[in-house]
Amino acid sequence: MKISHRAVFGLLSAGAACFSTVLSAPAAYAGSDNYIQITNHGGVLANTCYKWRGAEGKNYCHNVKPVGQTWKAYFPAEATGAMIDLSISVVDYATVDSAAVIDTNKNHCFEITGLADRPKLQETGC
């Protein structure tokens, strides 16, 4: 089977056009009602800090959350993602686990499990 140079050039041009469209697509921003919910099922006093991508000036933390408590962090309207850092109050507030959120158009639910020596932050679905 012989493919003409025009056909190959046409396919390459179409691929380049699609690729540039993807690269120039606008970022998806968070809906104002979307949130990250965290429940502490671990044996620790938990601290969670939120680093918002696209809304860095709105970063904040929830501190000293006891076992059994649930809390929410709402996405700032301009956020395009988030990094959640988990630390525990008993130690030096150093990050012990992290999770990334890239889809800000839906809610994300996490739970903290484990004890002070190895707490984990795991997405559970809402």
Buried (B, 14 or more C-beta within 10 A) or exposed (E): EEEEEEEEEEEEEEEEEEEEEEEEEEEBBBBEEBBBBBBBBBBBBBBBBBBBBBBEEBEEEBEEBEEEBEBEBBBBBBBBBBBBBBBBBEEEBEBBBEBEBEEBEEBBBBBBBBEBEEBBBEBEEE
